[in-house]
Amino acid sequence: MENDNDKRGKLWNINYIKVLAANTMMYFAFYILAPLLPIYLSERFGATKDIIGIVLSGYTVAALVIRPFSGYVVDRFNRKKVLMICVFAFAACFAGYLVAGTLLMFGIVRTVHGGPFGAATVANSTTAIDVLPSSRRTEGLGYYGLSNNLAMAVAPSIGIYIYEVCHDFRVLFWIALVVAIIGLFIDASVKIPVNEIVRSKGKISLDRFFLTRAWLLAVNIALFGFCFGVLSNYLAIYSKDVMGITSGTGTYFALLSVGLFSSRLQGAKALRQGRVTHNAAYGMCIALIGYTLFVACPNRVGYYLSACLIGLGNGHMYPAFLNMFVATARHDQRGTANSSILTSWDLGFGIGILLGGVVSQFFGYTAAFWMVAADNALGVILFFLITKRFFLKRRLEPIC
């Protein structure tokens, strides 16, 4: 069904802007806490490094369980209603952090929170596709993917600055709750065309919950999600314990966001031309240099320069992969395509949190970040040797 946006070909329509804003609010609320939770668990509950990894990875388990079903639900029920239910549940869970008085209770809240987060991100990203004109979808998805990455970079920086000023985690929990509620109200104002609900009479199959045509893309993006999982959750405590940097972590994430902004200036033309594999390859190579520099040069120059490079790399790579997932899916699989890339990213992200905690417990944080550099290199090799050809053979839309 063609809407007015398709006729005009207008990228920055009001509904698209609202979806971007709501998505940014959602990721901001979640990631403003990410780098500080290891410190919170250590100081408040006396949790060890491996226990911290287990507790923080709980949300990923829940997100992984719910996301494949989220794509199915988004494609087969009224999308706006599904979106509102998911975002409301996501916002409500932040109140649980304020009342969790034990490590066990906090772990339960964190794990439960992963469910609505996983579902809400799928519903919101699918809504973004609905409100974009088809002629501008590749470019629009690029900016949408950037809104994820930008919030994931800016939010930790702001969270760290706030904590350095007030040293009160409850303030951060309240801020996250308020921001999530703002995102809920923004989503409520979005007007989207009623999606065509597909009623399949066939047997339930795996491709209704996961985009099996893109399985290798999923493996590849999971490898990169692993890297960001370790970085975003253990950067603050690594900086403090290993490098003696107690007030520079916020600056690190700020520079990461500068790299993300720069990636849009550099990569917008390539995305408009449909050169998604070019953007993906360019981004992952830059990120590899950044992760390697981070651990190989444990000084302030290497530390801050790596932030710019990792931000620049992820800003190119993630939107390109998002477009590749969508390009391999049928029109009635938009929700499934979105849930698949998010599931894959979170799988890698969660494994990164878990293994990062275990490796740092037994071998130290330096070893954990060398593991990150090796993992990123593996992802780059896989893309150039296999994944690029895999995508070009399976794409359903004419991008390259």
Secondary structure as UniProt FT lines:
FT   HELIX           4..8
FT   HELIX           14..31
FT   TURN            34..36
FT   HELIX           37..45
FT   HELIX           49..76
FT   HELIX           79..99
FT   HELIX           103..131
FT   HELIX           134..136
FT   HELIX           137..166
FT   HELIX           169..188
FT   HELIX           206..208
FT   HELIX           212..214
FT   HELIX           215..241
FT   HELIX           249..272
FT   TURN            273..274
FT   HELIX           276..296
FT   HELIX           300..327
FT   HELIX           331..333
FT   HELIX           334..363
FT   HELIX           365..382
FT   HELIX           383..387
FT   HELIX           388..394
//
